[in-house]
Amino acid sequence: MPWIVGVSGASGTPYAAAVLRALLAAGESVDLVVSRASRLTLLDETGISFRDAHWRHDLREWLARGADGKPGTFDVDVDLDGDRVRHWSAGDLAAGPSSGSYPTKGMLIVPASTACVAGVALGLSKDLLQRAASVTLKERRRLVVAVRETPLDGRTLRHLVTLDDAGASVVPASPAFYAGATHIQDLVDFVAGRVLDAAGVGHGLYRRWRGDLGGARPTD
């Protein structure tokens, strides 16, 4: 069964790329939903146009790009022409993930804008991303919401509490520094790793805390 990965309009498309790379490296299958707003963000942050008709080419370029914007940073050796990744248009409300009878392991929304958070919390289902999240909650599957916004106002905080009450895991896109980050990619990978931790997917994206002060500090 696949994981649904939803990408909403918030800044932070490198987080989504890191999560996707790690899922594929772990042997997982992915159903990808990229919102209309997130395509504008992706274009602004990376220069990549994500097109329905050419999504495999565009996704490969996206996954190969580092968090610093450098193309060709990662070697994407997954066969994107196979069935490991399936793309669904955000406007396709008849897509597989729109139904509870469509089997999935759960859904990761990375990043999640405050508008996306509100839509899911209120059950609006205005597009496939929100509908798939609502289905994930009603079917009692795992939903991880990586909210990327600051500051957070009271309305968004209440929406996040609603999602938590409904069984979702709220994972703010807040990188930590105890893992010995030396590059922007390390900070992105930390957040991606915490998203995957919440989903129960194994990975090696960051150095875990072992209880030794200074244990993550780089050495010569």
Z-matrix of the N, CA and C atoms (Angstrom, degrees):
N
C 1 1.464
C 2 1.521 1 109.55
N 3 1.327 2 117.09 1 146.06
C 4 1.455 3 119.91 2 -177.75
C 5 1.526 4 112.66 3 -88.07
N 6 1.318 5 114.16 4 164.23
C 7 1.454 6 122.16 5 163.73
C 8 1.521 7 107.96 6 -95.40
N 9 1.322 8 117.33 7 136.62
C 10 1.456 9 120.51 8 171.04
C 11 1.530 10 107.33 9 -85.53
N 12 1.316 11 116.92 10 129.27
C 13 1.458 12 121.59 11 173.81
C 14 1.519 13 107.29 12 -115.80
N 15 1.336 14 115.86 13 116.34
C 16 1.450 15 121.26 14 177.48
C 17 1.518 16 109.47 15 -104.88
N 18 1.321 17 116.39 16 135.93
C 19 1.461 18 122.51 17 178.59
C 20 1.515 19 107.06 18 -118.40
N 21 1.337 20 116.68 19 114.22
C 22 1.459 21 119.86 20 -178.54
C 23 1.522 22 109.60 21 -97.58
N 24 1.338 23 116.63 22 -169.97
C 25 1.456 24 119.99 23 -168.30
C 26 1.505 25 116.86 24 -82.58
N 27 1.328 26 119.36 25 1.67
C 28 1.462 27 120.78 26 -177.47
C 29 1.521 28 111.58 27 -71.57
N 30 1.323 29 116.02 28 153.72
C 31 1.463 30 120.48 29 171.48
C 32 1.520 31 108.93 30 -60.51
N 33 1.329 32 116.74 31 141.69
C 34 1.452 33 119.76 32 179.76
C 35 1.508 34 113.58 33 128.80
N 36 1.342 35 117.68 34 28.08
C 37 1.466 36 119.09 35 178.70
C 38 1.531 37 113.22 36 -61.58
N 39 1.359 38 120.86 37 -25.49
C 40 1.471 39 118.23 38 173.33
C 41 1.529 40 113.23 39 -61.92
N 42 1.346 41 117.93 40 -28.76
C 43 1.462 42 119.98 41 175.23
C 44 1.526 43 110.10 42 -62.00
N 45 1.329 44 115.88 43 -44.60
C 46 1.465 45 119.94 44 -179.79
C 47 1.518 46 111.05 45 -62.31
N 48 1.332 47 116.46 46 -42.34
C 49 1.462 48 119.97 47 179.63
C 50 1.521 49 111.25 48 -61.89
N 51 1.333 50 117.16 49 -41.85
C 52 1.466 51 120.85 50 179.90
C 53 1.518 52 111.41 51 -65.01
N 54 1.324 53 117.12 52 -40.45
C 55 1.467 54 120.98 53 178.20
C 56 1.523 55 110.12 54 -65.07
N 57 1.322 56 117.18 55 -44.46
C 58 1.461 57 120.86 56 -179.86
C 59 1.519 58 111.39 57 -62.34
N 60 1.336 59 116.81 58 -45.31
C 61 1.470 60 119.47 59 178.74
C 62 1.517 61 111.00 60 -59.22
N 63 1.338 62 116.91 61 -43.36
C 64 1.459 63 120.35 62 -177.12
C 65 1.528 64 111.57 63 -69.01
N 66 1.325 65 117.64 64 -38.83
C 67 1.461 66 120.32 65 177.51
C 68 1.521 67 110.69 66 -61.31
N 69 1.323 68 116.20 67 -45.65
C 70 1.459 69 120.15 68 -179.55
C 71 1.525 70 111.11 69 -67.04
N 72 1.341 71 116.95 70 -37.64
C 73 1.464 72 120.57 71 177.83
C 74 1.525 73 111.11 72 -65.13
N 75 1.347 74 116.64 73 -28.72
C 76 1.463 75 121.24 74 179.33
C 77 1.522 76 112.13 75 -83.65
N 78 1.338 77 116.91 76 2.37
C 79 1.452 78 120.49 77 178.67
C 80 1.514 79 114.65 78 84.53
N 81 1.345 80 117.11 79 11.44
C 82 1.451 81 120.85 80 -179.07
C 83 1.532 82 110.47 81 -83.09
N 84 1.320 83 115.04 82 157.31
C 85 1.455 84 122.12 83 171.55
C 86 1.522 85 108.83 84 -99.86
N 87 1.327 86 116.11 85 153.87
C 88 1.458 87 121.18 86 -172.82
C 89 1.520 88 110.35 87 -133.49
N 90 1.326 89 115.26 88 134.42
C 91 1.456 90 122.67 89 165.37
C 92 1.524 91 106.56 90 -105.87
N 93 1.316 92 117.36 91 117.20
C 94 1.459 93 122.33 92 -171.55
C 95 1.526 94 111.06 93 -104.31
N 96 1.348 95 115.57 94 131.24
C 97 1.461 96 122.32 95 175.60
C 98 1.522 97 107.35 96 -127.95
N 99 1.320 98 116.54 97 115.99
C 100 1.468 99 122.70 98 -178.40
C 101 1.522 100 107.85 99 -112.28
N 102 1.319 101 117.04 100 116.37
C 103 1.458 102 120.06 101 -176.13
C 104 1.526 103 111.06 102 -68.84
N 105 1.316 104 115.89 103 162.98
C 106 1.465 105 120.49 104 178.82
C 107 1.527 106 110.66 105 -62.26
N 108 1.322 107 116.93 106 -42.46
C 109 1.461 108 120.00 107 -179.05
C 110 1.519 109 111.41 108 -65.88
N 111 1.334 110 116.76 109 -35.27
C 112 1.467 111 119.15 110 -178.03
C 113 1.524 112 111.45 111 -70.15
N 114 1.312 113 117.56 112 -25.21
C 115 1.461 114 119.83 113 176.48
C 116 1.527 115 110.61 114 -65.40
N 117 1.332 116 116.34 115 -36.82
C 118 1.461 117 119.95 116 175.94
C 119 1.526 118 110.20 117 -67.27
N 120 1.335 119 116.60 118 -40.98
C 121 1.461 120 120.31 119 177.86
C 122 1.516 121 111.11 120 -63.90
N 123 1.333 122 116.66 121 -42.96
C 124 1.461 123 120.91 122 178.78
C 125 1.522 124 110.72 123 -61.57
N 126 1.309 125 116.88 124 -42.50
C 127 1.463 126 120.72 125 178.27
C 128 1.521 127 110.57 126 -62.66
N 129 1.325 128 116.71 127 -41.66
C 130 1.461 129 121.02 128 -178.70
C 131 1.524 130 111.58 129 -68.98
N 132 1.333 131 117.54 130 -39.19
C 133 1.463 132 121.23 131 -174.79
C 134 1.524 133 113.30 132 -83.98
N 135 1.321 134 117.26 133 -27.40
C 136 1.464 135 119.20 134 -173.72
C 137 1.524 136 113.78 135 -127.84
N 138 1.320 137 117.64 136 -16.40
C 139 1.454 138 120.35 137 -174.10
C 140 1.515 139 113.40 138 81.74
N 141 1.342 140 117.32 139 6.51
C 142 1.459 141 121.71 140 -177.63
C 143 1.527 142 110.05 141 -94.87
N 144 1.315 143 116.54 142 128.09
C 145 1.461 144 122.02 143 172.43
C 146 1.522 145 108.05 144 -91.46
N 147 1.337 146 116.30 145 120.87
C 148 1.465 147 119.69 146 178.87
C 149 1.516 148 108.05 147 -94.15
N 150 1.334 149 115.71 148 112.62
C 151 1.464 150 122.28 149 -173.39
C 152 1.524 151 110.62 150 -115.61
N 153 1.325 152 115.54 151 135.60
C 154 1.464 153 119.51 152 -179.40
C 155 1.519 154 111.86 153 -57.65
N 156 1.315 155 116.67 154 -41.45
C 157 1.460 156 120.02 155 -175.77
C 158 1.527 157 113.00 156 -74.63
N 159 1.311 158 117.10 157 -18.10
C 160 1.468 159 121.25 158 -177.82
C 161 1.530 160 110.64 159 -130.08
N 162 1.327 161 117.51 160 34.36
C 163 1.453 162 120.55 161 -171.11
C 164 1.532 163 112.87 162 -64.93
N 165 1.330 164 118.12 163 -32.78
C 166 1.465 165 119.39 164 179.77
C 167 1.530 166 110.93 165 -64.39
N 168 1.307 167 116.49 166 -45.96
C 169 1.468 168 120.52 167 178.02
C 170 1.523 169 110.26 168 -62.32
N 171 1.315 170 117.02 169 -46.27
C 172 1.460 171 120.68 170 -176.93
C 173 1.528 172 111.19 171 -67.83
N 174 1.332 173 117.22 172 -37.82
C 175 1.461 174 120.64 173 178.78
C 176 1.524 175 110.45 174 -66.16
N 177 1.315 176 117.58 175 -41.74
C 178 1.461 177 120.21 176 178.73
C 179 1.532 178 110.76 177 -60.13
N 180 1.326 179 116.43 178 -42.75
C 181 1.460 180 120.15 179 178.34
C 182 1.526 181 110.99 180 -65.07
N 183 1.315 182 116.41 181 -38.61
C 184 1.465 183 122.03 182 179.13
C 185 1.529 184 110.78 183 -64.59
N 186 1.321 185 116.96 184 -47.75
C 187 1.460 186 120.58 185 -177.61
C 188 1.527 187 112.02 186 -68.45
N 189 1.311 188 117.88 187 -26.32
C 190 1.459 189 120.85 188 -179.68
C 191 1.517 190 112.71 189 -79.66
N 192 1.327 191 117.43 190 -13.56
C 193 1.456 192 121.07 191 -174.27
C 194 1.524 193 110.98 192 -86.86
N 195 1.333 194 117.27 193 137.68
C 196 1.450 195 121.89 194 177.99
C 197 1.510 196 111.99 195 -79.28
N 198 1.332 197 116.24 196 168.70
C 199 1.462 198 120.88 197 -179.85
C 200 1.517 199 112.24 198 -64.46
N 201 1.341 200 116.83 199 -22.28
C 202 1.457 201 120.29 200 178.22
C 203 1.528 202 111.95 201 -85.06
N 204 1.324 203 116.86 202 4.61
C 205 1.449 204 121.21 203 178.06
C 206 1.509 205 115.02 204 89.00
N 207 1.334 206 117.44 205 -1.99
C 208 1.456 207 120.53 206 -177.65
C 209 1.520 208 110.43 207 -74.40
N 210 1.335 209 118.41 208 124.02
C 211 1.477 210 120.04 209 178.79
C 212 1.523 211 111.21 210 -73.75
N 213 1.322 212 115.10 211 153.82
C 214 1.460 213 120.45 212 177.08
C 215 1.514 214 114.99 213 71.26
N 216 1.339 215 117.44 214 19.11
C 217 1.465 216 120.64 215 179.89
C 218 1.522 217 111.48 216 -69.59
N 219 1.324 218 116.61 217 -37.71
C 220 1.459 219 121.95 218 -177.59
C 221 1.524 220 110.05 219 -113.86
N 222 1.321 221 114.84 220 143.25
C 223 1.457 222 121.32 221 176.06
C 224 1.518 223 108.25 222 -90.81
N 225 1.303 224 116.81 223 107.97
C 226 1.462 225 121.72 224 -178.21
C 227 1.524 226 107.86 225 -90.34
N 228 1.339 227 115.62 226 97.58
C 229 1.462 228 119.97 227 -174.79
C 230 1.519 229 112.79 228 -100.22
N 231 1.351 230 116.54 229 10.30
C 232 1.455 231 120.32 230 178.05
C 233 1.519 232 108.93 231 -82.12
N 234 1.316 233 116.40 232 139.36
C 235 1.462 234 121.56 233 179.35
C 236 1.524 235 109.36 234 -76.79
N 237 1.333 236 115.81 235 94.39
C 238 1.450 237 119.82 236 -179.43
C 239 1.522 238 112.53 237 -74.79
N 240 1.325 239 116.94 238 -7.10
C 241 1.458 240 120.23 239 175.64
C 242 1.527 241 111.80 240 -86.12
N 243 1.328 242 116.43 241 -7.37
C 244 1.460 243 120.48 242 178.40
C 245 1.515 244 111.27 243 -88.95
N 246 1.349 245 115.92 244 -153.14
C 247 1.456 246 119.61 245 -175.76
C 248 1.528 247 112.88 246 -107.02
N 249 1.337 248 117.23 247 13.49
C 250 1.459 249 120.13 248 178.46
C 251 1.527 250 111.93 249 -69.92
N 252 1.331 251 116.17 250 -30.61
C 253 1.460 252 121.20 251 179.37
C 254 1.520 253 108.41 252 -126.63
N 255 1.319 254 114.98 253 131.83
C 256 1.461 255 120.54 254 176.09
C 257 1.522 256 108.39 255 -126.77
N 258 1.307 257 116.01 256 131.71
C 259 1.467 258 120.78 257 -178.84
C 260 1.518 259 109.87 258 -104.80
N 261 1.341 260 114.72 259 134.63
C 262 1.455 261 121.49 260 176.10
C 263 1.522 262 108.46 261 -120.85
N 264 1.319 263 117.18 262 132.39
C 265 1.454 264 120.67 263 177.26
C 266 1.526 265 110.21 264 -66.22
N 267 1.320 266 116.33 265 140.40
C 268 1.466 267 120.49 266 -177.68
C 269 1.524 268 112.15 267 -63.67
N 270 1.318 269 117.39 268 -22.47
C 271 1.456 270 120.22 269 179.20
C 272 1.507 271 114.26 270 -88.43
N 273 1.321 272 117.44 271 -0.80
C 274 1.465 273 121.88 272 -176.04
C 275 1.529 274 110.09 273 -90.36
N 276 1.320 275 116.36 274 88.28
C 277 1.461 276 120.31 275 -178.30
C 278 1.528 277 112.42 276 -79.61
N 279 1.335 278 117.44 277 -0.17
C 280 1.460 279 121.10 278 172.72
C 281 1.520 280 111.26 279 -100.07
N 282 1.333 281 117.84 280 7.44
C 283 1.461 282 122.33 281 -178.23
C 284 1.528 283 111.07 282 -66.78
N 285 1.322 284 115.41 283 162.59
C 286 1.453 285 120.21 284 -179.51
C 287 1.516 286 114.20 285 -52.06
N 288 1.362 287 119.66 286 -51.42
C 289 1.462 288 121.02 287 -176.03
C 290 1.528 289 114.83 288 -64.66
N 291 1.346 290 117.72 289 -5.32
C 292 1.462 291 119.64 290 178.84
C 293 1.525 292 111.88 291 -78.96
N 294 1.335 293 117.10 292 -9.55
C 295 1.463 294 121.07 293 -176.72
C 296 1.518 295 111.65 294 -116.53
N 297 1.314 296 115.44 295 141.33
C 298 1.458 297 120.15 296 177.22
C 299 1.515 298 113.12 297 -68.03
N 300 1.327 299 118.02 298 -19.01
C 301 1.461 300 120.55 299 178.51
C 302 1.518 301 112.19 300 -80.27
N 303 1.337 302 117.17 301 -7.73
C 304 1.462 303 121.45 302 176.68
C 305 1.527 304 107.50 303 -82.82
N 306 1.333 305 118.45 304 116.71
C 307 1.469 306 120.21 305 -172.19
C 308 1.523 307 112.60 306 -76.54
N 309 1.327 308 117.00 307 128.10
C 310 1.458 309 123.14 308 174.19
C 311 1.527 310 109.08 309 -141.57
N 312 1.335 311 115.62 310 163.51
C 313 1.461 312 120.28 311 175.13
C 314 1.522 313 111.69 312 -82.92
N 315 1.314 314 116.50 313 -19.18
C 316 1.449 315 120.99 314 -177.17
C 317 1.509 316 109.57 315 148.51
N 318 1.322 317 116.14 316 -166.59
C 319 1.459 318 120.75 317 -174.94
C 320 1.519 319 110.72 318 -141.66
N 321 1.329 320 115.53 319 140.17
C 322 1.459 321 123.12 320 175.13
C 323 1.527 322 107.50 321 -119.67
N 324 1.320 323 117.56 322 124.74
C 325 1.464 324 121.46 323 176.07
C 326 1.519 325 107.28 324 -106.32
N 327 1.338 326 116.28 325 108.46
C 328 1.451 327 122.70 326 -171.82
C 329 1.526 328 109.76 327 -141.13
N 330 1.338 329 119.70 328 113.95
C 331 1.464 330 125.79 329 -12.55
C 332 1.524 331 109.93 330 -79.36
N 333 1.328 332 115.70 331 168.66
C 334 1.458 333 121.61 332 177.16
C 335 1.519 334 108.89 333 -115.71
N 336 1.308 335 116.72 334 119.76
C 337 1.460 336 121.24 335 176.59
C 338 1.524 337 109.07 336 -75.67
N 339 1.334 338 116.19 337 164.52
C 340 1.464 339 119.47 338 177.45
C 341 1.526 340 110.85 339 -66.21
N 342 1.341 341 117.11 340 -31.01
C 343 1.463 342 119.78 341 176.59
C 344 1.521 343 110.27 342 -66.43
N 345 1.327 344 117.04 343 -39.86
C 346 1.458 345 121.07 344 176.81
C 347 1.525 346 110.49 345 -64.90
N 348 1.328 347 116.43 346 -44.79
C 349 1.462 348 121.03 347 178.52
C 350 1.521 349 110.49 348 -57.01
N 351 1.340 350 116.34 349 -45.60
C 352 1.458 351 120.29 350 -179.79
C 353 1.524 352 110.90 351 -63.31
N 354 1.339 353 116.58 352 -44.24
C 355 1.455 354 120.09 353 -178.74
C 356 1.511 355 113.05 354 -62.10
N 357 1.326 356 116.43 355 -41.40
C 358 1.465 357 120.04 356 179.68
C 359 1.526 358 110.58 357 -70.58
N 360 1.338 359 116.68 358 -42.15
C 361 1.465 360 120.18 359 -179.17
C 362 1.523 361 111.68 360 -63.48
N 363 1.340 362 116.40 361 -35.21
C 364 1.466 363 120.91 362 -178.58
C 365 1.520 364 112.82 363 -90.02
N 366 1.337 365 116.85 364 -5.65
C 367 1.455 366 120.46 365 179.72
C 368 1.514 367 113.89 366 68.84
N 369 1.345 368 117.03 367 36.17
C 370 1.460 369 119.94 368 -174.82
C 371 1.522 370 112.89 369 -73.33
N 372 1.334 371 117.99 370 -36.04
C 373 1.473 372 122.41 371 -179.97
C 374 1.518 373 112.10 372 51.77
N 375 1.335 374 116.31 373 47.31
C 376 1.471 375 119.66 374 -177.08
C 377 1.525 376 112.38 375 -75.88
N 378 1.350 377 117.21 376 -19.84
C 379 1.460 378 121.40 377 175.92
C 380 1.524 379 108.47 378 -145.36
N 381 1.318 380 116.76 379 -179.65
C 382 1.464 381 119.74 380 -175.93
C 383 1.517 382 111.56 381 -64.12
N 384 1.331 383 117.95 382 -35.67
C 385 1.456 384 119.94 383 -179.39
C 386 1.525 385 110.55 384 -59.56
N 387 1.332 386 116.25 385 -50.38
C 388 1.460 387 119.60 386 -179.56
C 389 1.525 388 111.26 387 -67.00
N 390 1.322 389 117.23 388 -38.48
C 391 1.461 390 120.37 389 179.58
C 392 1.522 391 111.08 390 -64.22
N 393 1.337 392 116.65 391 -43.28
C 394 1.468 393 120.12 392 179.51
C 395 1.525 394 110.71 393 -63.26
N 396 1.333 395 116.62 394 -37.65
C 397 1.464 396 119.55 395 178.07
C 398 1.524 397 110.94 396 -66.17
N 399 1.333 398 117.03 397 -41.29
C 400 1.460 399 120.50 398 177.89
C 401 1.522 400 111.21 399 -63.03
N 402 1.338 401 116.10 400 -40.75
C 403 1.459 402 120.51 401 177.48
C 404 1.521 403 110.49 402 -63.87
N 405 1.331 404 116.55 403 -41.58
C 406 1.466 405 120.45 404 179.46
C 407 1.522 406 110.90 405 -59.46
N 408 1.328 407 116.84 406 -41.99
C 409 1.462 408 120.53 407 179.38
C 410 1.521 409 111.51 408 -67.58
N 411 1.334 410 116.98 409 -45.15
C 412 1.473 411 118.49 410 -175.67
C 413 1.522 412 112.08 411 -68.99
N 414 1.338 413 116.17 412 -27.04
C 415 1.458 414 120.38 413 178.05
C 416 1.527 415 112.53 414 -87.20
N 417 1.335 416 115.78 415 2.99
C 418 1.469 417 122.44 416 179.45
C 419 1.526 418 112.42 417 60.23
N 420 1.350 419 115.47 418 35.74
C 421 1.456 420 120.22 419 174.03
C 422 1.525 421 109.10 420 -94.37
N 423 1.311 422 115.69 421 169.02
C 424 1.458 423 120.11 422 -174.61
C 425 1.530 424 110.38 423 -75.51
N 426 1.324 425 116.36 424 127.68
C 427 1.457 426 122.68 425 176.07
C 428 1.518 427 108.60 426 -124.02
N 429 1.324 428 116.40 427 123.48
C 430 1.467 429 122.20 428 178.32
C 431 1.524 430 107.62 429 -116.72
N 432 1.320 431 115.74 430 126.15
C 433 1.460 432 121.96 431 -176.41
C 434 1.523 433 108.67 432 -117.53
N 435 1.325 434 116.67 433 110.02
C 436 1.465 435 121.96 434 -178.81
C 437 1.526 436 108.47 435 -96.33
N 438 1.320 437 115.49 436 84.76
C 439 1.462 438 120.34 437 -176.01
C 440 1.534 439 110.27 438 -70.77
N 441 1.342 440 115.80 439 136.40
C 442 1.465 441 121.15 440 -177.63
C 443 1.530 442 107.99 441 -130.95
N 444 1.317 443 114.24 442 90.97
C 445 1.461 444 120.06 443 178.03
C 446 1.519 445 108.69 444 -163.31
N 447 1.304 446 117.68 445 150.36
C 448 1.454 447 122.26 446 174.49
C 449 1.524 448 109.63 447 -159.06
N 450 1.316 449 118.70 448 138.49
C 451 1.469 450 127.25 449 -8.57
C 452 1.524 451 111.16 450 -74.03
N 453 1.312 452 114.92 451 166.95
C 454 1.458 453 121.41 452 177.68
C 455 1.523 454 109.09 453 -102.04
N 456 1.338 455 115.82 454 127.28
C 457 1.463 456 117.81 455 178.41
C 458 1.520 457 110.42 456 -88.58
N 459 1.322 458 115.55 457 175.94
C 460 1.454 459 120.90 458 -174.99
C 461 1.505 460 113.67 459 -61.08
N 462 1.347 461 116.94 460 -36.02
C 463 1.460 462 119.38 461 -179.68
C 464 1.525 463 111.25 462 -63.78
N 465 1.323 464 116.00 463 -45.95
C 466 1.467 465 118.81 464 179.81
C 467 1.516 466 111.16 465 -66.06
N 468 1.330 467 117.10 466 -39.48
C 469 1.466 468 119.88 467 177.81
C 470 1.525 469 111.03 468 -60.67
N 471 1.322 470 116.52 469 -40.07
C 472 1.463 471 119.29 470 177.56
C 473 1.528 472 111.04 471 -66.62
N 474 1.332 473 116.48 472 -38.13
C 475 1.465 474 119.18 473 176.84
C 476 1.522 475 111.22 474 -63.64
N 477 1.327 476 116.63 475 -39.42
C 478 1.467 477 120.13 476 178.79
C 479 1.524 478 111.26 477 -66.13
N 480 1.326 479 117.57 478 -37.06
C 481 1.464 480 120.63 479 175.59
C 482 1.525 481 110.20 480 -64.59
N 483 1.337 482 116.17 481 -38.99
C 484 1.463 483 119.88 482 176.77
C 485 1.528 484 111.07 483 -60.49
N 486 1.331 485 116.62 484 -43.11
C 487 1.463 486 119.96 485 178.13
C 488 1.526 487 111.12 486 -64.63
N 489 1.326 488 116.60 487 -41.60
C 490 1.463 489 119.98 488 177.60
C 491 1.525 490 110.80 489 -61.82
N 492 1.327 491 116.53 490 -42.70
C 493 1.464 492 120.21 491 178.41
C 494 1.524 493 111.64 492 -63.29
N 495 1.330 494 116.26 493 -30.15
C 496 1.462 495 120.46 494 -179.17
C 497 1.526 496 112.46 495 -81.17
N 498 1.335 497 116.82 496 -6.16
C 499 1.457 498 120.34 497 176.85
C 500 1.505 499 115.51 498 108.35
N 501 1.333 500 117.98 499 0.44
C 502 1.455 501 120.79 500 178.33
C 503 1.529 502 110.75 501 -76.53
N 504 1.320 503 115.84 502 155.99
C 505 1.465 504 122.03 503 171.69
C 506 1.529 505 107.66 504 -100.51
N 507 1.322 506 116.24 505 121.19
C 508 1.465 507 121.48 506 178.85
C 509 1.524 508 108.16 507 -96.57
N 510 1.329 509 115.82 508 117.46
C 511 1.469 510 121.91 509 -176.94
C 512 1.528 511 108.32 510 -121.08
N 513 1.338 512 117.96 511 95.30
C 514 1.465 513 118.89 512 178.00
C 515 1.529 514 110.87 513 -60.67
N 516 1.310 515 116.13 514 141.94
C 517 1.463 516 120.53 515 179.49
C 518 1.524 517 109.27 516 -77.22
N 519 1.337 518 115.17 517 70.40
C 520 1.462 519 122.29 518 -175.46
C 521 1.523 520 109.30 519 -118.80
N 522 1.319 521 118.34 520 100.49
C 523 1.468 522 119.93 521 -178.71
C 524 1.519 523 111.70 522 -69.59
N 525 1.323 524 116.24 523 148.98
C 526 1.464 525 122.68 524 175.65
C 527 1.529 526 109.07 525 -108.60
N 528 1.321 527 116.32 526 166.23
C 529 1.455 528 120.80 527 -174.44
C 530 1.526 529 113.48 528 -116.87
N 531 1.343 530 116.97 529 -2.50
C 532 1.466 531 118.55 530 -178.93
C 533 1.525 532 112.59 531 -72.35
N 534 1.340 533 116.48 532 -13.18
C 535 1.462 534 119.23 533 -178.28
C 536 1.529 535 112.43 534 -84.88
N 537 1.328 536 117.19 535 7.61
C 538 1.459 537 120.41 536 174.87
C 539 1.514 538 114.25 537 77.34
N 540 1.340 539 117.09 538 38.96
C 541 1.458 540 120.66 539 -178.94
C 542 1.521 541 111.20 540 -62.97
N 543 1.321 542 116.12 541 134.14
C 544 1.463 543 121.92 542 176.16
C 545 1.526 544 111.58 543 -124.71
N 546 1.339 545 117.50 544 -1.52
C 547 1.460 546 121.71 545 -175.45
C 548 1.519 547 107.57 546 -150.20
N 549 1.331 548 116.17 547 154.67
C 550 1.459 549 119.93 548 178.60
C 551 1.521 550 111.82 549 -57.40
N 552 1.319 551 117.82 550 -31.57
C 553 1.470 552 120.68 551 179.01
C 554 1.517 553 111.18 552 -64.12
N 555 1.333 554 116.76 553 -33.29
C 556 1.467 555 120.24 554 177.87
C 557 1.526 556 110.79 555 -62.82
N 558 1.338 557 116.61 556 -40.09
C 559 1.461 558 120.60 557 179.92
C 560 1.524 559 110.90 558 -68.39
N 561 1.321 560 116.54 559 -40.96
C 562 1.461 561 120.91 560 176.60
C 563 1.527 562 110.31 561 -63.41
N 564 1.330 563 116.90 562 -44.16
C 565 1.462 564 120.75 563 -178.66
C 566 1.521 565 111.89 564 -65.14
N 567 1.337 566 116.81 565 -31.79
C 568 1.466 567 118.88 566 177.92
C 569 1.524 568 110.29 567 -63.05
N 570 1.323 569 116.39 568 -47.71
C 571 1.467 570 119.68 569 179.37
C 572 1.530 571 110.45 570 -62.90
N 573 1.325 572 116.62 571 -45.57
C 574 1.468 573 120.34 572 178.36
C 575 1.524 574 110.83 573 -58.95
N 576 1.328 575 116.21 574 -40.05
C 577 1.457 576 120.43 575 179.08
C 578 1.511 577 112.56 576 -64.35
N 579 1.334 578 116.79 577 -39.19
C 580 1.462 579 119.60 578 179.10
C 581 1.535 580 111.11 579 -68.48
N 582 1.336 581 116.52 580 -33.93
C 583 1.464 582 120.05 581 174.15
C 584 1.524 583 110.01 582 -61.45
N 585 1.322 584 116.38 583 -45.72
C 586 1.463 585 120.44 584 -179.95
C 587 1.521 586 111.56 585 -68.66
N 588 1.330 587 117.46 586 -33.50
C 589 1.466 588 120.10 587 174.05
C 590 1.525 589 110.34 588 -58.75
N 591 1.342 590 115.95 589 -44.45
C 592 1.466 591 120.47 590 -179.54
C 593 1.523 592 111.57 591 -64.55
N 594 1.335 593 115.87 592 -28.35
C 595 1.459 594 120.54 593 178.80
C 596 1.524 595 112.64 594 -86.43
N 597 1.336 596 117.47 595 -11.51
C 598 1.456 597 120.52 596 -178.62
C 599 1.517 598 113.99 597 79.40
N 600 1.335 599 116.98 598 25.42
C 601 1.465 600 122.45 599 179.66
C 602 1.523 601 109.21 600 -102.95
N 603 1.313 602 117.27 601 127.07
C 604 1.454 603 121.47 602 -179.48
C 605 1.520 604 112.23 603 -70.14
N 606 1.330 605 116.25 604 148.61
C 607 1.462 606 121.35 605 -178.96
C 608 1.527 607 108.66 606 -164.31
N 609 1.309 608 115.42 607 173.18
C 610 1.463 609 121.37 608 175.73
C 611 1.516 610 110.87 609 -131.23
N 612 1.321 611 117.01 610 40.91
C 613 1.460 612 121.14 611 -171.96
C 614 1.521 613 113.98 612 -78.04
N 615 1.340 614 118.07 613 -24.65
C 616 1.460 615 118.49 614 -178.67
C 617 1.523 616 110.41 615 -147.49
N 618 1.314 617 114.94 616 161.08
C 619 1.466 618 121.29 617 179.82
C 620 1.521 619 109.08 618 -81.43
N 621 1.302 620 117.58 619 122.76
C 622 1.461 621 121.73 620 -175.30
C 623 1.526 622 111.92 621 -81.35
N 624 1.312 623 114.54 622 153.53
C 625 1.460 624 121.42 623 177.48
C 626 1.521 625 109.73 624 -68.25
N 627 1.330 626 116.41 625 129.63
C 628 1.463 627 121.58 626 -177.94
C 629 1.523 628 112.86 627 -115.39
N 630 1.329 629 116.31 628 1.94
C 631 1.460 630 119.59 629 178.12
C 632 1.515 631 114.59 630 91.21
N 633 1.323 632 117.67 631 6.60
C 634 1.455 633 121.87 632 179.00
C 635 1.519 634 110.03 633 -108.81
N 636 1.338 635 116.58 634 116.06
C 637 1.450 636 120.25 635 178.86
C 638 1.527 637 110.03 636 -60.02
N 639 1.322 638 115.15 637 130.65
C 640 1.460 639 119.61 638 -179.25
C 641 1.520 640 114.48 639 80.44
N 642 1.325 641 116.48 640 2.09
C 643 1.460 642 120.10 641 -176.07
C 644 1.513 643 113.62 642 -64.63
N 645 1.346 644 116.24 643 -23.38
C 646 1.469 645 119.68 644 -178.63
C 647 1.509 646 112.22 645 -96.02
N 648 1.348 647 116.35 646 -1.75
C 649 1.459 648 119.36 647 -176.37
C 650 1.537 649 110.52 648 -69.13
N 651 1.349 650 116.42 649 131.66
C 652 1.468 651 118.52 650 179.48
C 653 1.526 652 111.15 651 -58.42
N 654 1.315 653 116.18 652 143.47
C 655 1.464 654 121.25 653 176.95
C 656 1.515 655 109.84 654 -115.46
N 657 1.326 656 116.38 655 154.23
C 658 1.456 657 121.74 656 179.54
C 659 1.529 658 109.37 657 -72.88
